[in-house]
Amino acid sequence: MLDHTNFHSTDDVLSDGTRNSNVSAIKEMMYLTGLEIKKGKDVISLSVGIPFYKMPEQIRKHVSKALNEKINIDKYTFLTGMPELRQAIVKDIKNKLEIEATEEEILVTPGSMGALMYTMTAILNKGDEIILFSPYFSSHVEQIKLSEGVPVAIPLIPPKDKNDAYRIDLKAVKKKISKKTKAVLICNPANPTGAVLLKRDLVALAKIIKQNGIFLITDEVYDFLVYDNREYFNIASIKELWPKVIRCWSFSKKYGMTGWRLGYLHTNKELLKHILKIHDATIVCAPHIAQEAGLAALSENMDELNANKKALEKNRNLICERLDKLPNLFSYIRPHGAYYILPKYHLKIGSIEFSKKLLYEAGVAVVPGIGFGSESDNAVRMSFGGTPKEINMAFDRIEKWWKNFQKI
């Protein structure tokens, strides 16, 4: 999507991992959107995964107090993170997953993205494979490639009814596992589909993982955002999978803290000792002030959080209603979690071209589906994390564009 011609002359000095990876389609659309805005054009974005709600007031007050009163707030914390934050994380894990955890198994990280990148760097040798399910989050694939691993994508089985759940193709998983397979990566609820995976599929997958002695890696950034009273089951809660589990969790979406860059990595303490080498050589510690925010977040009253979740569920209903008004242009599978939807469009053009049309001709930014796997090149990702006003304005523009397009 971007013009990379100026960088071709440096290919001979790049590492294989860097040469074979790309900036995600999400960030590329942000770049193109920024160029349009810089030109003075009015663009409504449905592309970036930023929730509309602000960080809860209780957290803000705690951070303000810490900034004014904590004498070492502008200094490093321990390599693994503030002890009191790790204690709070351990307590939260026991409450949510009903598994035992210790502080020695917790590393506070710069977001779940940091935790995931540490994971790939720590366990992958050149040519090692990681199985993941497509449509997948584009950055997962790029992290694997940067670590010189090989992503092995297995398509989820889409439901026949748009209101039903995606299924894991367990037969395909068994077939794809080889001597090179190092791990299975699960993002549940999923980005970009909003799929909430079924417990029975995850339990069956766990048996396959255990039988083959490979790692389970979980990206749990959307674990709180589940709608329609759907059952959310965390595969990492299956005790038999431990110690070969690496959990990556984030404060970003649940608490409206995307800019604070805070998360944690949870795994066995022996592996964590080696992951600490990467953390020490790159980041040293997650930002101290962000860790204070995380500490307050874990004691946050759930009323405000639940209200935010209900608002996002209403947004989900709204975006589905607006898509239903464009049946000749879009079809979709209803998301039951996160705040994304991946509608297919009914034009015979690639998703990059379609996304650019919506950006340049309608003034609406979406993300091309090709960024989430080749089978999604007839789809675009839309976020319903913004306000209802933004969603309605974006679809008013799309409807107007579609009417004009049909006249051509």
N, C-alpha and C positions, 0 to 999 in steps of 0.2 A: 504493500500500500504506500509506504514511504519511498522516497528516492534514495537508495543506498549506493548509488554509483560512485560517490566521492570516497567510499570506504573500500572499494574493490582493491585498490593498490596496497592495502594493508593486510590482505588475506594471508600472505606468506608469513606474517609474524604472529598471527592469532593462534590461540590454542584450538584444538579440535572441538572442544566443548563450546567455546565462544563462537567459532565459525559456523557450527551446526545448529545454533539456537537463534531465536528471533525475539524482538520485542513483541509482547502480546498484542493481539488484535484490539483488545480493550484500550491499551495505552496508545496505539496508533490512531484509533478513532478520537481519543482525547486530543491528540496532537492536531489532527485535521480540523476538529471542532474549534480548537484554540485559534487556528489560522483564520477560520471564518469569522470568529468573534473579533479578532484583531483588525479585520477588514471593515468592521462596523456592522456585520450582519447579525441578525437576531436568530439565535439557535436555541431550541429547547432540547435538553439532553435526556434521553432514556438509556444512556449507554453505561454510565458509571455506577458502581454499586455503593452508593452513599445513602444511608437512611436520612429521612427528613428531620428526625427528632434530634434535639441537642442532648448532650451529656446531662444526666440528672443533677438537679441543684445540690443535692446532698454531697455528691462527689466534688462539685465545684467548690463548695464551702470547705470541705476537707483539704483540698489542694491549696486553696488560698491561705488557710491556717498554717499548713505545713510550710508554705513558701515564706510566710512571715515569721514563724516561730522555730522551725527546725534548723538548727545552726549548720548542719552539714548537707542541706538539701541540694546544694549545687556541687556536691562531690560524688565520686563513684560509690556504688553499693558493692556488696560482695559479688564475686563473679557469678554465682548462681542466682542472685537476686536478694532482696530484703528478706530476712528470716521470717518476719511477721507476715509478709505477703505469701511466702511459701507455706507457712502454717495454715493460712486462710484457704489457700488452694487445696491443700491436703484435706481439710475439712469439707470443702465443696465437693471434691471428688468422692469422698465417702458418702455424702448425702445423695449425690446424683447417680453414681454408678454402683454403689454398694460393694465396692472393692476396697481393700486395704491399700494405702499409699503412704509413703514417708517423704520427708523433706529431701532426702538423698536421691529421690527419683524425680525431682522437679527442677527444671531450669527455666527461669523467667527470661523471655526472649523478646526481640523487637518484632512483635506481631507473630501470627501463625506462619506467615511467609518466611520469617527468619527461622522458625522451628523446622519447617519443611526443608529449607535449603541446607540447614545443618544436617538433617537426616540423610538427604541424598549424598552430601559430601562424605559423610561418615561411613555409609554402608556400601556405596557403589564402587566397583572397579570397572574399568573400561569393558563394555560389552555386556555387563549385567543388565538384566531385564526387570522392569517393574510393570505389573499388570494394573491397568486402571480402566474405568468404564466410561464409554463415550455416549453422548456428548460429555466431554471432560472440561475442567477448568484449564484454560490455555497455559497458565503459568506453571501448573504441575508438570506438563510435558517439557516446558523450557528448562525447568529446574533439573529434570532427569537428564536432558541433553547436555546442560552445562557441566554436569558431573560425569559426562561421558558414558552414561547409561543409555539403555534403549527402552523407550515407552512401548508397551504392547497394549493397544486399545481394543477392548471388547465392547461392541455395541450393546447397550441396554435393550431389552425387548419392549417396544412401546405398546401401550394398551390399545385394544380395539375400540374401547369407549374412551372419549377424551377426559372423562372424570375418574378413570381408574388409575392404578399405579403402574409405573415402570417395573419390570422384572429383571433380575440378574440372570444372564444366560449361563447357568452352572455347567452345562455340558461343554460350552466353549471355554470356560475357565479351566476345566480339567484338561482339555485338549491343548491349551496354550502353555500350560506350565511345563517348563523344561529344566535342565540342569543349570541354565543361566538365570532362572527366575529367582530374584532376591526378595521380592515383596509384592503384596497386593495393596493398592492405595484406594481408600474409600473416602468419598466426600458425601456426607449425608447429614442433612438435606443437601441436595446437589446444586451447584452452580455449573451450568447455566439453565437447567431445566426446572428447578424447584422440586425435583422428585424426592419423595420420602420413601426410602427402600423398605420393603416388607421384612418383618422379623423372621419369618420362616425362611426367606431367601438368605438372610444374613447368618442365621444359625447354620444353614447348609453350607454356606461359603466358609464359615469358621472351621467346619470339619475338614474341608479341603485344604485350608491353610495349615491346620494342625498336622494333618497327615503328611504334608510335604515339607514341614519344618521350615517354612519361610516366614518372613516378617509380615505383620499387619501394620500399615500406616494409616492413621485416621486424620482427616481434616474436619474439625468439628466446629467451624466458625459459625454455622447457622443452626446449631443444635437447639436453640431456644425458639426459633421461628418456624413453628409447625402449626398448620391451620386445620379447620374442619374437624377438630377433635381426633385427628389421626394419631395412631400410636407411633411414638418415636422410640426406636430401639437402638442403643449404642452397642455396636458389635464388640467394642473394647471392654465391655462389662463381662464378657465371657471369660471366666477365670482360667480356663484350660489353655487359652491363647498366650498367656503370660509365661515367661518374661519377654517373648518376641513380639511385643507391641510397642509402637511409638505413636503416642497421641499428640496432636498439634491443635492447640485451642487458642482462641482470640477474644479479647475484650471489645473488638472493633464494632461489631454489628449489634450485639445485644445492648450495649451501653451507649451507642452513638459516639464511640471513641476512635473512629478510623484514623484520625490524625495523631493520636497519641502513640501509635505503634507499640502495642503491648500485647503479649500473649505468653503462653508457656508450652514447654515440651515435657511430656511425662513418659518415662520409660524405665527399664531396669537400671539400677544404680551402676552396674559394671559398664554397660554401654554408655551411660551418661558421662562417665569419667573420660571417655574418648571424645564424645561430642563437645565436652568442655574445652578441648584443645582448639577446636574450630572457633568456638565462641570467644575464647581468649585472644586468638590471633586476628579476629576481625572486629568484633563489637565491644568486647570487654564487659559491658553490662548494659542492660536495657536502661533507658533514661530514668534517673532517680525520681523525678517529679511524676513521670507516667506510672511508676510503681506505686507511688502514694495514691494516685487516682485509682489504680487497680485494687488496692487494699480497701478503699472506701466503696468501690463498686461491689465487692463481694459481701458487703454488709448492707447493700442498698435495699430499701423497701420494694417489694415486687409489684406494688400497685401501679406505679408509673411505668414499669417495664411491661406489664400485662396490657396497659392501655395503649402503649406503642405497638404491641403485637396485634391488638384488635384493629388499630388504625391501618396497619399494613395488610391485614386480611381484607378490610374494606377496599383498600387500593387494589388488591388482587381481584376482587369481585368487579371493580370498576374497569380494570384493563381488559378483563374477559368480556365484559359487556360491550366495550368499544370494539374489540376484535370481532365480536359476533355481528356487528353492524357492517362488517366488511368481508362477508363470506366468499366473495369472488376474488378477494386479494389474499386473505389469510385463513389458515386453519391451525389449530393448536391443541396441545394436551395441557389440561388444567394443572398448574403447580399447586402442591400442597405444603410447600415449605420455602424457606429463603425469601427473596423478593425479586425473582427473575422469571421470565417466561420466554420460550424459544419457539415462536410461531413460524410455521412454514409459509412462504409466499408463493403465489401461483403465476410466476413469470419465469420465462426460460432464460434467465440471466444468472450469473454467479452472485454470491452474497456480497462480495466486495463492491461490485457494480451497483447492486440494488441499494446497499447502504449509502454509497456516494450519491445516488439519485435522491434518496430521502434527505441527506444532509444538504446538498447543493440546491435542490429544486423545491423541497418542502420545508427546509429549516429545522429538521428533526434528526438528532443523532442517535443511532442504534449501533450495535456491534455485529459485524458479519459472522454468520454461523461457521464459516470455514475455520475460524480461530478455535473452534471447539471440537474439531474433527471433520474429516473429509465428507462424511455422510450428512453433515449439517450445512453443506454449501447451498442449500435451498431454503435457509432459515436465517433469522436474525434474533439476537438476544435483546430483549427490552427489560429494563429495570422498572419495577413499580415501587421503588423505595422513596420516590419524591412525593410531592404533595398531590392531592386530587386535582387541583387547579392545573398543575404542570402536565399531568397525564391527559386531562381533557383538552388542554391547548395543543398538545402534541398530536392527538388524534384528530382534532379539528383540522389541523394542517395536513395530516395524512389523507383524510377524507377529501379535502379540497384538491390535493395533488392527484389523487386517484381518479377523480372525476375528469380533471384536465387531461390526464394520461390516456384515459379511455377514448377521448375525442381525437387523439392523434392518429 
